[in-house]
Amino acid sequence: MSTFDFLNTEAFTAFGQHVIWSDMVGNSVGLAALALGWRRSIWTWPAQLLSGLILVAAYSSAQLSGGVGKQLLVIGVAVWGWRQWQQGRQQAQDGSIAIRFASWRERGLLLVSAALGTLAVGGLFTAFPSLSWSPWADAYIFVGTLVAMVAQARGLVEFWFAWLLVDLVGVPLAFSSGLAFSGLVYVIYLALVLWGMRDWWLRSRATAPVLEGAPA
């Protein structure tokens, strides 16, 4: 049995839901990645990279081609974000990553990108139903995840708000897709997001916006 085949075997059953190894392990690593992001640790990016690799197997087993595509893009953005944080690390006052609120221009760009991206991806999923059985919800999560990761890579507090909006759709979609552990982890994500949002908000208020001039 190959590693890929093993990852798609059942780990356990709970409350009538079958939990597969790739779903459980991939999302557990993703949960650790979010916690590392809250701590402003650069290790959040390798963790996101590993989570994406494992979740490719989970979404493949659920026949969610759109989810597979999302994870492949997540892997790419994780590599880029890792590089961004390595370049900006020396600008933090305590050796971790400095953070700030986005400018109004940056917020506008994030919102416009999210809206146009969702329309484009949703249209693609609608035109090719094999890519996703829930095209608009999947497109929303797909694009929202990428927007959140880009904002995180730039050290923007708004990345937590993006994750919060993704969670509001991600929880019901994961459960209805049969990925029970993903749904449970999304619920835990929600608690971490609220906690991390508060922490980054307070830190950004307490310090000057030292990331001005950070790598674009």
N, CA, C and O of each residue as an XYZ file, in Angstrom:
864
protein
N       0.854     -1.206      0.000
C       0.000      0.000      0.000
C       0.884      1.248      0.000
O       1.790      1.371      0.825
N       0.619      2.170     -0.925
C       1.397      3.397     -0.994
C       0.994      4.352      0.126
O      -0.045      4.183      0.764
N       1.846      5.370      0.353
C       1.527      6.373      1.377
C       0.229      7.076      1.055
O      -0.579      7.332      1.948
N       0.013      7.397     -0.241
C      -1.210      8.075     -0.658
C      -2.433      7.222     -0.347
O      -3.443      7.732      0.139
N      -2.344      5.904     -0.631
C      -3.467      5.002     -0.349
C      -3.730      4.933      1.147
O      -4.883      4.934      1.578
N      -2.657      4.873      1.945
C      -2.833      4.792      3.395
C      -3.519      6.036      3.941
O      -4.389      5.938      4.806
N      -3.131      7.206      3.439
C      -3.707      8.450      3.927
C      -5.214      8.508      3.683
O      -5.932      9.211      4.393
N      -5.692      7.774      2.686
C      -7.114      7.793      2.377
C      -7.881      6.627      2.986
O      -9.033      6.384      2.627
N      -7.244      5.900      3.913
C      -7.958      4.863      4.648
C      -8.619      5.476      5.881
O      -8.246      6.561      6.327
N      -9.596      4.772      6.416
C     -10.360      5.291      7.553
C      -9.562      5.210      8.847
O      -8.991      4.167      9.166
N      -9.523      6.299      9.585
C      -8.842      6.316     10.883
C      -9.785      5.841     11.983
O      -9.417      5.010     12.814
N     -11.017      6.381     11.978
C     -12.026      5.969     12.950
C     -13.382      6.507     12.505
O     -13.477      7.308     11.576
N     -14.412      6.053     13.180
C     -15.778      6.519     12.925
C     -16.328      7.131     14.203
O     -16.215      6.540     15.277
N     -16.919      8.303     14.090
C     -17.504      8.973     15.256
C     -18.818      9.623     14.853
O     -18.884     10.387     13.890
N     -19.868      9.300     15.616
C     -21.197      9.877     15.375
C     -21.652      9.662     13.926
O     -22.277     10.526     13.311
N     -21.312      8.475     13.407
C     -21.734      8.133     12.059
C     -20.897      8.747     10.960
O     -21.191      8.547      9.781
N     -19.853      9.496     11.316
C     -18.983     10.148     10.348
C     -17.679      9.361     10.229
O     -17.048      9.045     11.238
N     -17.277      9.046      8.999
C     -16.038      8.321      8.756
C     -14.890      9.326      8.576
O     -14.908     10.158      7.668
N     -13.905      9.225      9.453
C     -12.765     10.150      9.425
C     -11.570      9.438      8.816
O     -11.139      8.399      9.317
N     -11.023     10.003      7.716
C      -9.865      9.400      7.069
C      -8.584     10.057      7.570
O      -8.595     11.183      8.069
N      -7.477      9.324      7.425
C      -6.209      9.800      7.970
C      -5.770     11.140      7.374
O      -5.312     12.024      8.097
N      -5.910     11.284      6.060
C      -5.448     12.522      5.430
C      -6.219     13.731      5.931
O      -5.651     14.805      6.131
N      -7.540     13.545      6.136
C      -8.367     14.629      6.657
C      -7.930     15.006      8.065
O      -7.815     16.185      8.400
N      -7.689     13.983      8.887
C      -7.342     14.217     10.288
C      -5.940     14.817     10.430
O      -5.759     15.826     11.112
N      -4.951     14.190      9.782
C      -3.569     14.642      9.936
C      -3.363     15.998      9.263
O      -2.743     16.893      9.837
N      -3.890     16.149      8.035
C      -3.704     17.399      7.310
C      -4.285     18.587      8.043
O      -3.660     19.644      8.113
N      -5.480     18.421      8.590
C      -6.120     19.523      9.300
C      -5.506     19.761     10.672
O      -5.518     20.888     11.166
N      -4.970     18.714     11.293
C      -4.270     18.908     12.567
C      -3.009     19.742     12.354
O      -2.697     20.625     13.153
N      -2.289     19.454     11.273
C      -1.099     20.246     10.942
C      -1.510     21.679     10.589
O      -0.825     22.636     10.953
N      -2.647     21.819      9.869
C      -3.144     23.155      9.536
C      -3.514     23.946     10.780
O      -3.319     25.160     10.842
N      -4.051     23.243     11.768
C      -4.391     23.893     13.033
C      -3.129     24.384     13.736
O      -3.097     25.485     14.285
N      -2.092     23.549     13.711
C      -0.810     23.959     14.296
C      -0.241     25.166     13.550
O       0.349     26.059     14.159
N      -0.423     25.185     12.218
C       0.072     26.301     11.413
C      -0.612     27.603     11.813
O       0.032     28.650     11.886
N      -1.916     27.539     12.071
C      -2.641     28.748     12.469
C      -2.162     29.235     13.837
O      -2.012     30.436     14.061
N      -1.923     28.283     14.754
C      -1.418     28.654     16.079
C      -0.027     29.290     15.965
O       0.279     30.245     16.679
N       0.803     28.765     15.078
C       2.132     29.344     14.869
C       2.028     30.735     14.249
O       2.830     31.621     14.543
N       1.021     30.913     13.381
C       0.790     32.240     12.816
C       0.395     33.237     13.888
O       0.832     34.388     13.863
N      -0.419     32.808     14.817
C      -0.819     33.669     15.929
C       0.407     34.091     16.735
O       0.504     35.230     17.192
N       1.356     33.139     16.906
C       2.580     33.433     17.652
C       3.608     34.186     16.801
O       4.697     34.501     17.280
N       3.265     34.475     15.538
C       4.140     35.173     14.601
C       5.442     34.407     14.373
O       6.505     35.005     14.211
N       5.344     33.082     14.364
C       6.500     32.228     14.119
C       6.618     31.927     12.629
O       5.619     31.626     11.975
N       7.812     32.005     12.100
C       8.027     31.738     10.687
C       7.735     30.287     10.337
O       7.569     29.956      9.163
N       7.668     29.405     11.357
C       7.368     27.993     11.115
C       5.925     27.764     10.701
O       5.555     26.647     10.339
N       5.108     28.801     10.751
C       3.731     28.665     10.265
C       3.703     28.276      8.788
O       2.799     27.562      8.355
N       4.696     28.743      8.004
C       4.686     28.485      6.554
C       5.067     27.060      6.191
O       4.377     26.460      5.367
N       6.134     26.473      6.759
C       6.376     25.059      6.478
C       5.220     24.173      6.935
O       4.916     23.161      6.303
N       4.568     24.569      8.056
C       3.421     23.793      8.527
C       2.261     23.878      7.538
O       1.597     22.874      7.278
N       2.010     25.069      6.981
C       0.957     25.217      5.984
C       1.288     24.437      4.721
O       0.403     23.862      4.087
N       2.562     24.419      4.361
C       3.009     23.667      3.186
C       2.738     22.175      3.372
O       2.206     21.525      2.472
N       3.101     21.630      4.537
C       2.883     20.216      4.822
C       1.395     19.887      4.877
O       0.961     18.855      4.363
N       0.614     20.772      5.504
C      -0.834     20.573      5.576
C      -1.445     20.497      4.181
O      -2.288     19.641      3.910
N      -1.014     21.399      3.299
C      -1.538     21.398      1.937
C      -1.224     20.112      1.202
O      -2.079     19.582      0.493
N      -0.014     19.601      1.358
C       0.380     18.363      0.703
C      -0.499     17.190      1.149
O      -0.923     16.375      0.330
N      -0.762     17.118      2.443
C      -1.566     16.007      2.965
C      -3.031     16.153      2.566
O      -3.690     15.164      2.245
N      -3.544     17.390      2.585
C      -4.963     17.601      2.275
C      -5.286     17.385      0.796
O      -6.450     17.209      0.438
N      -4.272     17.397     -0.061
C      -4.509     17.023     -1.461
C      -5.112     15.615     -1.510
O      -6.023     15.347     -2.294
N      -4.593     14.726     -0.664
C      -5.110     13.359     -0.618
C      -6.539     13.328     -0.087
O      -7.369     12.568     -0.587
N      -6.833     14.149      0.923
C      -8.177     14.170      1.511
C      -9.215     14.630      0.500
O     -10.266     14.005      0.357
N      -8.925     15.714     -0.200
C      -9.891     16.240     -1.168
C     -10.017     15.328     -2.372
O     -11.080     15.256     -2.988
N      -8.943     14.631     -2.715
C      -9.022     13.668     -3.812
C      -9.975     12.537     -3.456
O     -10.744     12.077     -4.300
N      -9.921     12.086     -2.198
C     -10.797     10.985     -1.770
C     -12.257     11.397     -1.768
O     -13.142     10.569     -1.985
N     -12.517     12.700     -1.519
C     -13.891     13.205     -1.511
C     -14.332     13.652     -2.906
O     -15.441     14.156     -3.089
N     -13.441     13.459     -3.889
C     -13.714     13.829     -5.283
C     -14.060     15.318     -5.417
O     -14.950     15.705     -6.174
N     -13.329     16.130     -4.659
C     -13.486     17.581     -4.724
C     -12.270     18.156     -5.449
O     -11.292     18.571     -4.828
N     -12.359     18.169     -6.778
C     -11.233     18.646     -7.579
C     -10.893     20.095     -7.268
O      -9.727     20.488     -7.296
N     -11.928     20.892     -6.971
C     -11.691     22.282     -6.608
C     -10.870     22.389     -5.337
O     -10.001     23.253     -5.223
N     -11.146     21.504     -4.375
C     -10.385     21.482     -3.131
C      -8.933     21.110     -3.371
O      -8.029     21.661     -2.744
N      -8.716     20.162     -4.291
C      -7.347     19.785     -4.647
C      -6.613     20.984     -5.243
O      -5.471     21.269     -4.882
N      -7.285     21.682     -6.162
C      -6.684     22.866     -6.769
C      -6.363     23.923     -5.744
O      -5.317     24.570     -5.814
N      -7.268     24.104     -4.781
C      -7.028     25.092     -3.724
C      -5.771     24.741     -2.930
O      -4.951     25.611     -2.636
N      -5.626     23.461     -2.587
C      -4.474     23.060     -1.793
C      -3.174     23.225     -2.573
O      -2.140     23.546     -1.987
N      -3.214     23.012     -3.883
C      -2.013     23.214     -4.688
C      -1.615     24.692     -4.692
O      -0.431     25.023     -4.629
N      -2.616     25.577     -4.768
C      -2.317     27.006     -4.696
C      -1.843     27.398     -3.301
O      -0.961     28.244     -3.153
N      -2.437     26.775     -2.269
C      -2.012     27.026     -0.888
C      -0.534     26.681     -0.734
O       0.217     27.408     -0.084
N      -0.122     25.569     -1.334
C       1.279     25.165     -1.268
C       2.173     26.241     -1.892
O       3.212     26.600     -1.337
N       1.750     26.748     -3.057
C       2.524     27.791     -3.723
C       2.603     29.072     -2.909
O       3.669     29.677     -2.798
N       1.464     29.490     -2.333
C       1.439     30.718     -1.533
C       2.245     30.532     -0.249
O       2.863     31.478      0.238
N       2.239     29.311      0.303
C       3.010     29.046      1.524
C       4.505     29.231      1.270
O       5.223     29.769      2.113
N       4.966     28.784      0.106
C       6.381     28.973     -0.244
C       6.692     30.466     -0.368
O       7.717     30.936      0.127
N       5.795     31.212     -1.034
C       5.989     32.662     -1.188
C       5.938     33.374      0.162
O       6.764     34.245      0.437
N       4.964     33.005      1.010
C       4.842     33.624      2.328
C       6.059     33.358      3.199
O       6.502     34.236      3.940
N       6.592     32.166      3.112
C       7.807     31.800      3.862
C       8.940     32.743      3.475
O       9.662     33.253      4.332
N       9.085     32.966      2.174
C      10.138     33.855      1.690
C       9.898     35.289      2.166
O      10.839     35.979      2.557
N       8.633     35.739      2.132
C       8.309     37.092      2.566
C       8.673     37.308      4.033
O       9.245     38.340      4.385
N       8.352     36.360      4.869
C       8.637     36.503      6.298
C      10.129     36.412      6.578
O      10.630     37.063      7.495
N      10.841     35.610      5.797
C      12.297     35.548      5.969
C      12.932     36.890      5.633
O      13.868     37.325      6.304
N      12.421     37.545      4.590
C      12.965     38.844      4.202
C      12.617     39.936      5.205
O      13.421     40.843      5.424
N      11.442     39.871      5.816
C      11.001     40.926      6.713
C      11.305     40.677      8.169
O      10.992     41.510      9.020
N      11.915     39.538      8.473
C      12.107     39.146      9.863
C      12.943     40.144     10.651
O      12.659     40.413     11.818
N      13.976     40.696     10.013
C      14.868     41.594     10.739
C      14.172     42.899     11.131
O      14.715     43.667     11.925
N      12.971     43.163     10.586
C      12.287     44.397     10.897
C      11.446     44.297     12.173
O      10.935     45.308     12.656
N      11.300     43.095     12.720
C      10.550     42.919     13.951
C      11.420     43.298     15.147
O      12.634     43.089     15.133
N      10.802     43.845     16.159
C      11.555     44.337     17.302
C      11.998     43.223     18.244
O      12.971     43.394     18.979
N      11.298     42.076     18.238
C      11.630     41.007     19.180
C      12.103     39.746     18.472
O      12.123     38.676     19.081
N      12.483     39.842     17.206
C      12.961     38.682     16.470
C      11.861     37.916     15.764
O      12.150     37.037     14.953
N      10.597     38.228     16.054
C       9.484     37.593     15.351
C       9.042     38.537     14.234
O       9.771     39.460     13.870
N       7.866     38.306     13.699
C       7.410     39.104     12.572
C       6.630     40.326     13.054
O       5.710     40.206     13.863
N       7.005     41.494     12.552
C       6.277     42.714     12.890
C       4.948     42.725     12.129
O       4.862     42.206     11.017
N       3.927     43.312     12.727
C       2.591     43.308     12.131
C       2.029     44.724     12.114
O       2.495     45.607     12.833
N       1.013     44.917     11.273
C       0.394     46.234     11.157
C      -0.991     46.080     10.554
O      -1.339     45.024     10.026
N      -1.783     47.153     10.638
C      -3.052     47.205      9.928
C      -2.785     47.579      8.480
O      -1.844     48.316      8.186
N      -3.606     47.075      7.587
C      -3.482     47.416      6.170
C      -3.898     48.864      5.943
O      -4.706     49.414      6.692
N      -3.341     49.471      4.909
C      -3.812     50.798      4.506
C      -5.174     50.632      3.822
O      -5.563     49.517      3.474
N      -5.891     51.736      3.632
C      -7.180     51.651      2.957
C      -7.009     51.153      1.531
O      -7.863     50.431      1.016
N      -5.918     51.533      0.896
C      -5.653     51.044     -0.465
C      -5.477     49.529     -0.464
O      -6.029     48.834     -1.316
N      -4.709     49.023      0.492
C      -4.494     47.575      0.572
C      -5.792     46.838      0.868
O      -6.045     45.769      0.312
N      -6.619     47.409      1.746
C      -7.908     46.787      2.034
C      -8.784     46.728      0.787
O      -9.448     45.727      0.519
N      -8.768     47.818      0.038
C      -9.555     47.844     -1.194
C      -9.084     46.797     -2.187
O      -9.894     46.126     -2.827
N      -7.761     46.660     -2.315
C      -7.211     45.670     -3.230
C      -7.574     44.253     -2.797
O      -7.886     43.408     -3.636
N      -7.537     43.992     -1.496
C      -7.898     42.669     -0.991
C      -9.366     42.360     -1.269
O      -9.704     41.256     -1.696
N     -10.241     43.346     -1.024
C     -11.673     43.136     -1.235
C     -12.001     42.939     -2.714
O     -12.761     42.040     -3.073
N     -11.428     43.777     -3.562
C     -11.681     43.660     -5.001
C     -11.141     42.331     -5.527
O     -11.800     41.660     -6.321
N      -9.952     41.957     -5.088
C      -9.364     40.683     -5.510
C     -10.236     39.512     -5.071
O     -10.442     38.564     -5.829
N     -10.749     39.585     -3.833
C     -11.606     38.507     -3.324
C     -12.893     38.406     -4.134
O     -13.326     37.307     -4.481
N     -13.507     39.552     -4.435
C     -14.766     39.552     -5.176
C     -14.572     39.048     -6.606
O     -15.309     38.176     -7.067
N     -13.588     39.597     -7.300
C     -13.346     39.190     -8.687
C     -12.871     37.735     -8.760
O     -13.261     36.986     -9.656
N     -12.032     37.354     -7.810
C     -11.539     35.981     -7.784
C     -12.661     34.982     -7.554
O     -12.705     33.933     -8.195
N     -13.577     35.311     -6.627
C     -14.708     34.421     -6.355
C     -15.607     34.288     -7.576
O     -16.064     33.191     -7.895
N     -15.864     35.402     -8.262
C     -16.683     35.354     -9.479
C     -16.017     34.492    -10.554
O     -16.676     33.690    -11.216
N     -14.719     34.665    -10.716
C     -13.996     33.915    -11.751
C     -13.959     32.420    -11.416
O     -14.256     31.585    -12.270
N     -13.597     32.087    -10.178
C     -13.483     30.676     -9.797
C     -14.865     30.026     -9.732
O     -15.035     28.880    -10.149
N     -15.861     30.766     -9.205
C     -17.219     30.235     -9.160
C     -17.757     29.959    -10.547
O     -18.430     28.953    -10.771
N     -17.458     30.865    -11.491
C     -17.873     30.649    -12.873
C     -17.211     29.422    -13.474
O     -17.844     28.663    -14.208
N     -15.921     29.228    -13.156
C     -15.193     28.058    -13.650
C     -15.795     26.772    -13.088
O     -16.017     25.809    -13.823
N     -16.058     26.762    -11.769
C     -16.632     25.571    -11.146
C     -18.035     25.280    -11.669
O     -18.431     24.120    -11.787
N     -18.785     26.337    -11.982
C     -20.131     26.155    -12.519
C     -20.080     25.585    -13.937
O     -20.882     24.724    -14.299
N     -19.120     26.078    -14.738
C     -18.985     25.609    -16.112
C     -18.496     24.160    -16.180
O     -18.811     23.429    -17.119
N     -17.716     23.758    -15.161
C     -17.190     22.392    -15.117
C     -17.603     21.756    -13.783
O     -16.828     21.766    -12.826
N     -18.824     21.204    -13.717
C     -19.380     20.677    -12.456
C     -18.519     19.609    -11.789
O     -18.632     19.394    -10.582
N     -17.663     18.939    -12.554
C     -16.828     17.897    -11.961
C     -15.802     18.469    -10.989
O     -15.249     17.743    -10.163
N     -15.549     19.768    -11.090
C     -14.561     20.395    -10.208
C     -15.085     20.590     -8.794
O     -14.306     20.585     -7.841
N     -16.382     20.761     -8.647
C     -16.956     21.000     -7.315
C     -18.462     20.795     -7.354
O     -19.133     21.228     -8.291
N     -18.993     20.127     -6.324
C     -20.448     19.937     -6.265
C     -21.128     21.157     -5.640
O     -22.350     21.290     -5.711
N     -20.339     22.048     -5.027
C     -20.881     23.277     -4.443
C     -20.027     24.442     -4.938
O     -19.218     24.982     -4.183
N     -20.203     24.835     -6.218
C     -19.248     25.747     -6.869
C     -19.034     27.080     -6.185
O     -17.890     27.511     -6.042
N     -20.107     27.759     -5.751
C     -19.923     29.108     -5.220
C     -19.355     29.089     -3.800
O     -18.518     29.921     -3.452
N     -19.811     28.139     -2.984
C     -19.244     28.027     -1.637
C     -17.777     27.624     -1.711
O     -16.945     28.150     -0.972
N     -17.462     26.684     -2.608
C     -16.086     26.241     -2.756
C     -15.210     27.365     -3.294
O     -14.067     27.527     -2.867
N     -15.754     28.148     -4.242
C     -15.001     29.275     -4.797
C     -14.732     30.329     -3.725
O     -13.642     30.897     -3.662
N     -15.722     30.580     -2.895
C     -15.597     31.559     -1.803
C     -14.468     31.147     -0.858
O     -13.642     31.975     -0.474
N     -14.434     29.860     -0.483
C     -13.404     29.366      0.429
C     -12.043     29.355     -0.262
O     -11.026     29.724      0.325
N     -12.050     28.925     -1.513
C     -10.834     28.867     -2.325
C     -10.141     30.226     -2.357
O      -8.968     30.344     -2.004
N     -10.873     31.241     -2.780
C     -10.305     32.586     -2.931
C     -10.044     33.219     -1.564
O      -9.017     33.868     -1.366
N     -10.974     33.030     -0.617
C     -10.804     33.598      0.713
C      -9.557     33.094      1.412
O      -8.876     33.849      2.106
N      -9.257     31.802      1.227
C      -8.046     31.232      1.816
C      -6.797     31.881      1.247
O      -5.865     32.205      1.983
N      -6.783     32.067     -0.065
C      -5.621     32.685     -0.698
C      -5.459     34.145     -0.272
O      -4.342     34.600     -0.025
N      -6.574     34.879     -0.185
C      -6.517     36.276      0.254
C      -5.981     36.352      1.686
O      -5.160     37.213      2.003
N      -6.455     35.442      2.551
C      -5.991     35.423      3.939
C      -4.491     35.155      4.010
O      -3.780     35.801      4.780
N      -4.005     34.202      3.208
C      -2.585     33.857      3.244
C      -1.709     34.989      2.714
O      -0.622     35.234      3.236
N      -2.185     35.679      1.674
C      -1.435     36.819      1.142
C      -1.347     37.926      2.198
O      -0.289     38.521      2.399
N      -2.480     38.194      2.871
C      -2.488     39.214      3.928
C      -1.575     38.807      5.076
O      -0.887     39.653      5.647
N      -1.560     37.520      5.423
C      -0.683     37.033      6.482
C       0.780     37.206      6.086
O       1.606     37.617      6.901
N       1.094     36.890      4.832
C       2.475     37.008      4.355
C       2.978     38.448      4.470
O       4.173     38.676      4.660
N       2.072     39.411      4.355
C       2.438     40.818      4.451
C       2.332     41.353      5.879
O       2.547     42.542      6.115
N       1.998     40.468      6.843
C       1.937     40.878      8.240
C       0.749     41.761      8.559
O       0.826     42.598      9.458
N      -0.361     41.589      7.831
C      -1.537     42.438      8.017
C      -2.523     41.819      9.005
O      -2.860     40.640      8.895
N      -2.983     42.611      9.963
C      -3.961     42.147     10.949
C      -5.231     41.648     10.258
O      -5.902     40.747     10.761
N      -5.556     42.235      9.110
C      -6.788     41.878      8.401
C      -6.826     40.427      7.954
O      -7.888     39.928      7.581
N      -5.698     39.742      7.984
C      -5.711     38.339      7.572
C      -6.612     37.514      8.480
O      -7.205     36.530      8.037
N      -6.720     37.908      9.756
C      -7.606     37.190     10.675
C      -9.078     37.380     10.303
O      -9.873     36.449     10.427
N      -9.443     38.577      9.850
C     -10.818     38.823      9.429
C     -11.161     37.965      8.204
O     -12.273     37.452      8.083
N     -10.183     37.819      7.298
C     -10.397     36.988      6.118
C     -10.627     35.533      6.515
O     -11.503     34.870      5.959
N      -9.840     35.028      7.477
C     -10.015     33.657      7.941
C     -11.380     33.473      8.610
O     -12.026     32.436      8.458
N     -11.803     34.494      9.350
C     -13.105     34.424     10.013
C     -14.224     34.262      8.992
O     -15.125     33.444      9.182
N     -14.173     35.033      7.912
C     -15.189     34.951      6.869
C     -15.139     33.606      6.147
O     -16.178     33.083      5.746
N     -13.954     33.048      5.980
C     -13.818     31.727      5.360
C     -14.448     30.660      6.251
O     -15.138     29.765      5.761
N     -14.213     30.754      7.557
C     -14.748     29.759      8.494
C     -16.265     29.701      8.489
O     -16.849     28.629      8.649
N     -16.899     30.836      8.309
C     -18.361     30.882      8.361
C     -19.006     30.018      7.280
O     -20.127     29.537      7.447
N     -18.298     29.824      6.179
C     -18.789     28.962      5.101
C     -18.118     27.587      5.161
O     -18.730     26.575      4.819
N     -16.865     27.559      5.596
C     -16.098     26.324      5.601
C     -16.651     25.253      6.521
O     -16.584     24.070      6.189
N     -17.197     25.634      7.669
C     -17.712     24.650      8.627
C     -18.852     23.824      8.024
O     -18.740     22.599      7.972
N     -19.953     24.452      7.564
C     -21.035     23.640      7.007
C     -20.638     22.888      5.742
O     -21.116     21.777      5.513
N     -19.760     23.481      4.907
C     -19.364     22.806      3.672
C     -18.561     21.547      3.969
O     -18.756     20.523      3.315
N     -17.657     21.610      4.949
C     -16.838     20.447      5.290
C     -17.705     19.297      5.792
O     -17.513     18.155      5.375
N     -18.659     19.583      6.685
C     -19.531     18.531      7.204
C     -20.390     17.924      6.100
O     -20.571     16.707      6.053
N     -20.917     18.762      5.214
C     -21.788     18.256      4.151
C     -20.993     17.494      3.095
O     -21.573     16.717      2.336
N     -19.663     17.703      3.031
C     -18.814     16.990      2.078
C     -18.353     15.652      2.632
O     -17.684     14.892      1.932
N     -18.700     15.351      3.884
C     -18.272     14.110      4.500
C     -16.898     14.183      5.141
O     -16.371     13.168      5.597
N     -16.315     15.367      5.180
C     -15.012     15.550      5.829
C     -15.251     16.058      7.247
O     -15.078     17.238      7.551
N     -15.656     15.125      8.099
C     -16.079     15.496      9.443
C     -14.974     16.148     10.249
O     -15.209     17.123     10.963
N     -13.756     15.606     10.134
C     -12.666     16.176     10.916
C     -12.344     17.585     10.451
O     -11.993     18.444     11.260
N     -12.461     17.827      9.147
C     -12.264     19.187      8.626
C     -13.264     20.139      9.259
O     -12.912     21.253      9.645
N     -14.531     19.693      9.367
C     -15.557     20.536      9.976
C     -15.243     20.849     11.422
O     -15.401     21.985     11.870
N     -14.790     19.823     12.165
C     -14.435     20.027     13.564
C     -13.265     20.992     13.695
O     -13.270     21.872     14.556
N     -12.262     20.824     12.838
C     -11.092     21.687     12.897
C     -11.456     23.128     12.543
O     -10.911     24.071     13.116
N     -12.391     23.293     11.585
C     -12.843     24.642     11.246
C     -13.458     25.335     12.466
O     -13.292     26.540     12.652
N     -14.173     24.559     13.299
C     -14.763     25.120     14.522
C     -13.648     25.583     15.470
O     -13.731     26.660     16.062
N     -12.596     24.745     15.604
C     -11.461     25.121     16.451
C     -10.721     26.309     15.840
O     -10.261     27.203     16.551
N     -10.613     26.302     14.487
C     -10.025     27.449     13.796
C     -10.704     28.738     14.229
O     -10.051     29.750     14.484
N     -12.030     28.681     14.305
C     -12.801     29.872     14.635
C     -12.371     30.451     15.980
O     -12.211     31.663     16.120
N     -12.183     29.565     16.975
C     -11.751     30.025     18.297
C     -10.342     30.621     18.225
O     -10.071     31.663     18.823
N      -9.444     29.949     17.484
C      -8.074     30.458     17.350
C      -8.039     31.777     16.584
O      -7.254     32.671     16.904
N      -8.893     31.888     15.574
C      -8.955     33.116     14.793
C      -9.344     34.298     15.672
O      -8.729     35.362     15.597
N     -10.365     34.112     16.503
C     -10.810     35.185     17.386
C      -9.718     35.561     18.388
O      -9.512     36.738     18.683
N      -9.028     34.557     18.901
C      -7.945     34.778     19.858
C      -6.776     35.489     19.171
O      -6.249     36.477     19.681
N      -6.378     34.963     17.993
C      -5.277     35.563     17.263
C      -5.587     36.978     16.800
O      -4.718     37.850     16.817
N      -6.840     37.204     16.384
C      -7.255     38.535     15.955
C      -7.068     39.543     17.081
O      -6.560     40.644     16.867
N      -7.487     39.152     18.286
C      -7.349     40.047     19.437
C      -5.881     40.337     19.729
O      -5.509     41.481     19.992
N      -5.040     39.287     19.681
C      -3.624     39.452     19.996
C      -2.934     40.366     18.980
O      -2.223     41.294     19.366
N      -3.141     40.110     17.683
C      -2.507     40.939     16.657
C      -3.039     42.367     16.704
O      -2.290     43.321     16.494
N      -4.330     42.509     16.978
C      -4.932     43.846     17.063
C      -4.237     44.659     18.156
O      -3.839     45.802     17.930
N      -4.092     44.058     19.346
C      -3.470     44.761     20.467
C      -2.007     45.070     20.185
O      -1.530     46.157     20.512
N      -1.289     44.126     19.581
C       0.119     44.344     19.276
C       0.298     45.468     18.254
O       1.213     46.283     18.371
N      -0.583     45.504     17.253
C      -0.458     46.539     16.219
C      -0.790     47.915     16.783
O      -0.263     48.925     16.315
N      -1.671     47.959     17.797
C      -2.003     49.234     18.433
C      -0.881     49.718     19.345
O      -0.688     50.919     19.534
N      -0.139     48.751     19.911
C       0.867     49.102     20.908
C       2.207     49.509     20.305
O       3.040     50.117     20.977
N       2.410     49.166     19.019
C       3.709     49.474     18.386
C       3.508     50.275     17.130
O       2.416     50.297     16.563
N       4.560     50.933     16.693
C       4.509     51.721     15.438
C       4.447     50.770     14.261
O       4.867     49.618     14.369
N       3.933     51.236     13.143
C       3.866     50.384     11.943
C       5.247     50.214     11.318
O       5.575     50.854     10.319
N       6.059     49.328     11.932
C       7.464     49.203     11.538
C       7.648     48.479     10.219
O       8.776     48.352      9.745
N       6.577     48.004      9.618
C       6.728     47.288      8.367
C       6.710     48.185      7.145
O       6.740     47.695      6.016
N       6.660     49.495      7.356
C       6.677     50.382      6.195
C       7.978     50.166      5.441
O       9.063     50.152      6.022
N       7.843     49.998      4.143
C       9.003     49.717      3.323
C       9.350     48.241      3.280
O      10.411     47.863      2.782
N       8.437     47.384      3.813
C       8.693     45.939      3.766
C       8.637     45.449      2.333
O       8.055     46.113      1.476
N       9.242     44.277      2.052
C       9.248     43.765      0.685
C       7.844     43.573      0.167
O       6.994     43.065      0.898
N       7.565     43.956     -1.054
C       6.244     43.807     -1.657
C       6.098     42.445     -2.270
O       5.048     42.129     -2.830
